[in-house]
Amino acid sequence: MKIGISTVCLPPTNWIACLKHMNIDAVEINPKSYLPYKYDKLQKYTSLLSKWSLSIHTHGRPLFSKNEIFDNRSIAILKSEIFAANILAGREVVFHLPRSLPMVDFNETEFNHMHNLLEFANANSVQLFLENNSGKAWSNWPELKEMLNLFPSLGFCLDVAHLRCATVNSSEITINDFIQQLGDRVTYAHAHNSYGPIDSHSAIDNGSLDVITNLRKLPHLKKIIVESTSFEDALRSADILKESWE
């Protein structure tokens, strides 16, 4: 099991230096962390980050908005992050679909964009991971499962705190049903905690969710990223996870 952190808890500019003091296997580069989107400079970052299994969380807007100009911008950003991940030897890029645009409102344009993005990711040896939202669209399993079945190469990032918030925000969602339906598709997870209905990105031992127990229900889980916003919470959470998987 690879256990790591999101750089959301680190300073935006000298985040790489901070990583050297952490006992982690993986790093998810958060949108707030500086990355030089220039080929030669990214190549220099490759050696600095070679110790860790890398992934990127997109900083584009949720992909689709029914506005062609904004959608083209979000797609271009996501493609640049896929390309950057390839240069850095990262293998996963995590993204969201919008809370306000359920799958029933998708048309041929959105589905074609998804197909093209997945082809682009595959050509760059990167897998795209769709992350569940904390409420509204893309927070319950039927919609997510339909999308994952439609695009078999699409990965699924389970954010356990988002799932906890979703159960608070909707009586139709239960953690057990969600994991029973989608647990086999989860290889990548975000681990932090919350009391809901708003995601507080707390340490995994500070919330109403039994994070460890639920992560252990995922038979194919390979990577856990702590997404706490506090450096101290991230350190403690990573240590707890490492002890649990020793």
C-alpha positions as CSV (number, residue, x, y, z in Angstrom):
1,M,0.0,0.0,0.0
2,K,1.3,3.4,-1.0
3,I,0.4,6.1,1.6
4,G,1.0,9.8,1.0
5,I,-0.3,13.3,1.3
6,S,-1.8,16.0,-0.8
7,T,0.4,19.1,-1.0
8,V,-2.6,21.2,0.0
9,C,-1.2,21.2,3.5
10,L,2.2,22.6,2.4
11,P,3.4,26.1,1.4
12,P,2.7,26.9,-2.3
13,T,6.3,27.6,-3.3
14,N,8.7,25.5,-1.2
15,W,6.5,22.4,-0.9
16,I,9.1,20.0,-2.3
17,A,11.6,20.9,0.5
18,C,8.9,20.1,3.1
19,L,8.3,16.6,1.7
20,K,11.8,15.6,2.6
21,H,10.9,15.5,6.3
22,M,7.8,13.3,5.9
23,N,7.7,9.5,6.0
24,I,5.4,9.0,3.0
25,D,5.5,6.9,-0.2
26,A,3.2,9.1,-2.4
27,V,2.5,12.7,-3.2
28,E,-0.6,14.2,-4.9
29,I,0.3,17.6,-6.3
30,N,-2.5,20.0,-5.3
31,P,-3.6,23.0,-7.5
32,K,-2.3,25.5,-4.9
33,S,1.3,24.1,-5.2
34,Y,3.5,25.7,-7.8
35,L,4.5,23.7,-10.9
36,P,6.4,25.3,-13.8
37,Y,4.4,24.4,-16.9
38,K,7.5,24.4,-19.1
39,Y,8.9,21.2,-20.4
40,D,12.6,21.8,-19.5
41,K,11.7,23.0,-16.0
42,L,9.3,20.1,-15.3
43,Q,12.1,17.7,-16.3
44,K,14.2,19.2,-13.6
45,Y,11.4,18.6,-11.1
46,T,11.4,14.9,-12.1
47,S,14.6,14.1,-10.3
48,L,13.6,16.2,-7.2
49,L,10.4,14.1,-6.9
50,S,11.6,10.7,-8.0
51,K,11.4,9.3,-4.4
52,W,7.6,9.4,-4.4
53,S,4.7,7.9,-6.4
54,L,3.2,11.0,-8.0
55,S,-0.2,12.1,-9.0
56,I,-1.9,15.5,-9.8
57,H,-5.2,16.9,-8.7
58,T,-6.5,19.1,-11.5
59,H,-6.9,22.9,-10.8
60,G,-9.3,23.4,-13.6
61,R,-13.0,24.0,-13.0
62,P,-15.1,20.9,-12.8
63,L,-15.0,19.7,-16.4
64,F,-18.3,20.6,-18.0
65,S,-20.5,23.7,-17.7
66,K,-22.5,23.8,-21.0
67,N,-20.4,26.8,-21.9
68,E,-18.1,26.0,-24.8
69,I,-15.4,28.7,-23.9
70,F,-15.2,27.6,-20.3
71,D,-15.3,23.9,-21.2
72,N,-12.4,24.4,-23.7
73,R,-10.4,26.1,-21.0
74,S,-11.0,23.3,-18.4
75,I,-10.2,20.6,-21.0
76,A,-7.0,22.4,-22.0
77,I,-5.9,22.6,-18.3
78,L,-6.6,19.0,-17.7
79,K,-4.7,18.0,-20.8
80,S,-1.7,20.1,-19.7
81,E,-1.8,18.3,-16.3
82,I,-1.9,14.9,-17.9
83,F,1.1,15.9,-20.0
84,A,2.9,17.2,-16.9
85,A,2.1,14.0,-15.0
86,N,3.7,12.1,-17.8
87,I,6.9,14.2,-17.7
88,L,7.1,13.8,-13.9
89,A,6.5,10.0,-14.2
90,G,3.2,10.4,-12.4
91,R,0.5,7.9,-13.3
92,E,-2.8,9.4,-12.0
93,V,-4.7,12.7,-12.5
94,V,-7.7,13.3,-10.4
95,F,-10.6,15.5,-11.5
96,H,-14.2,16.3,-10.6
97,L,-17.4,16.6,-12.6
98,P,-19.7,19.5,-11.6
99,R,-22.3,19.1,-8.8
100,S,-24.7,21.1,-10.9
101,L,-24.5,18.8,-14.0
102,P,-25.8,15.3,-13.5
103,M,-25.3,12.6,-16.1
104,V,-28.9,12.9,-17.4
105,D,-27.9,16.4,-18.7
106,F,-24.9,15.1,-20.6
107,N,-25.2,15.1,-24.3
108,E,-23.0,13.8,-27.1
109,T,-20.5,16.7,-26.7
110,E,-19.7,15.8,-23.1
111,F,-19.4,12.1,-23.9
112,N,-17.1,12.9,-26.8
113,H,-14.9,15.1,-24.6
114,M,-14.6,12.3,-22.0
115,H,-13.7,9.8,-24.7
116,N,-11.0,12.1,-26.2
117,L,-9.6,12.9,-22.7
118,L,-9.2,9.3,-21.8
119,E,-7.5,8.6,-25.2
120,F,-5.1,11.5,-24.5
121,A,-4.4,10.2,-21.0
122,N,-3.7,6.7,-22.3
123,A,-1.4,8.0,-24.9
124,N,0.6,9.7,-22.1
125,S,0.6,6.6,-19.9
126,V,-1.6,8.3,-17.3
127,Q,-5.0,7.2,-15.9
128,L,-7.7,9.7,-15.2
129,F,-9.6,9.3,-11.9
130,L,-13.1,10.7,-11.3
131,E,-13.6,11.8,-7.7
132,N,-16.9,11.6,-5.9
133,N,-18.5,14.9,-4.8
134,S,-19.8,15.7,-1.3
135,G,-23.3,16.5,-2.5
136,K,-25.7,16.8,-5.5
137,A,-24.5,15.3,-8.8
138,W,-21.7,12.7,-8.7
139,S,-22.1,12.0,-5.0
140,N,-24.1,8.8,-5.2
141,W,-23.1,5.4,-6.6
142,P,-25.7,4.9,-9.4
143,E,-24.5,7.8,-11.5
144,L,-20.8,7.2,-10.8
145,K,-21.2,3.5,-11.6
146,E,-23.0,4.3,-14.9
147,M,-20.1,6.6,-15.9
148,L,-17.4,4.1,-14.9
149,N,-19.2,1.3,-16.8
150,L,-19.5,3.5,-19.9
151,F,-15.7,4.3,-19.8
152,P,-13.9,1.2,-18.4
153,S,-10.5,2.9,-18.5
154,L,-11.7,5.7,-16.2
155,G,-10.4,5.2,-12.7
156,F,-12.4,6.1,-9.5
157,C,-11.0,8.1,-6.6
158,L,-13.1,7.5,-3.5
159,D,-13.0,10.5,-1.2
160,V,-14.2,9.0,2.1
161,A,-15.0,12.4,3.7
162,H,-17.0,13.5,0.7
163,L,-18.9,10.3,1.0
164,R,-19.6,11.0,4.7
165,C,-20.8,14.5,3.8
166,A,-23.0,13.1,1.0
167,T,-24.8,10.8,3.5
168,V,-25.5,13.8,5.7
169,N,-26.7,15.8,2.7
170,S,-29.0,13.1,1.3
171,S,-30.9,10.3,3.0
172,E,-30.7,8.3,-0.2
173,I,-27.0,7.7,0.2
174,T,-25.4,5.2,2.7
175,I,-21.8,4.4,3.1
176,N,-22.3,0.6,3.0
177,D,-24.4,0.6,-0.2
178,F,-21.9,3.0,-1.9
179,I,-18.9,0.8,-1.0
180,Q,-20.8,-2.4,-1.9
181,Q,-21.6,-1.0,-5.3
182,L,-18.3,0.7,-6.2
183,G,-15.7,-0.8,-3.8
184,D,-14.3,-3.1,-6.6
185,R,-13.5,-0.1,-8.7
186,V,-11.5,1.8,-6.1
187,T,-7.7,1.7,-6.3
188,Y,-7.1,5.3,-5.2
189,A,-8.6,7.0,-2.2
190,H,-8.5,10.4,-0.4
191,A,-8.4,10.0,3.4
192,H,-9.5,12.7,5.8
193,N,-12.4,13.2,8.1
194,S,-15.4,15.4,8.7
195,Y,-18.6,15.6,10.7
196,G,-20.5,16.9,7.6
197,P,-22.4,18.4,5.9
198,I,-19.4,20.5,4.9
199,D,-16.1,18.8,4.3
200,S,-13.6,20.1,6.9
201,H,-10.6,18.1,5.6
202,S,-9.7,17.2,9.2
203,A,-7.3,14.5,10.4
204,I,-8.6,11.0,9.9
205,D,-9.2,10.6,13.7
206,N,-11.2,13.8,13.9
207,G,-14.7,13.3,12.5
208,S,-17.7,11.0,12.5
209,L,-16.4,8.5,10.0
210,D,-14.4,5.4,10.8
211,V,-11.9,6.0,8.0
212,I,-9.7,3.0,8.5
213,T,-12.6,0.5,8.7
214,N,-14.1,1.8,5.5
215,L,-10.8,1.8,3.6
216,R,-10.2,-1.8,4.5
217,K,-13.4,-2.7,2.7
218,L,-11.8,-1.8,-0.6
219,P,-10.2,-5.0,-1.9
220,H,-8.1,-3.4,-4.8
221,L,-7.0,-0.2,-3.0
222,K,-3.4,0.6,-3.9
223,K,-2.8,4.2,-2.9
224,I,-4.2,6.4,-0.1
225,I,-3.7,10.2,-0.1
226,V,-4.2,12.2,3.0
227,E,-6.1,15.3,2.0
228,S,-6.0,17.2,5.3
229,T,-5.4,21.0,5.0
230,S,-3.3,21.2,8.2
231,F,0.3,20.1,8.1
232,E,0.0,18.6,11.6
233,D,-3.2,16.7,10.7
234,A,-1.6,15.4,7.5
235,L,1.4,14.1,9.4
236,R,-0.7,12.4,12.1
237,S,-3.0,10.9,9.6
238,A,-0.2,9.5,7.5
239,D,1.4,8.0,10.6
240,I,-2.0,6.4,11.6
241,L,-2.4,4.9,8.2
242,K,1.1,3.5,8.0
243,E,0.7,1.9,11.4
244,S,-2.6,0.4,10.3
245,W,-1.1,-1.1,7.1
246,E,2.1,-2.4,8.6
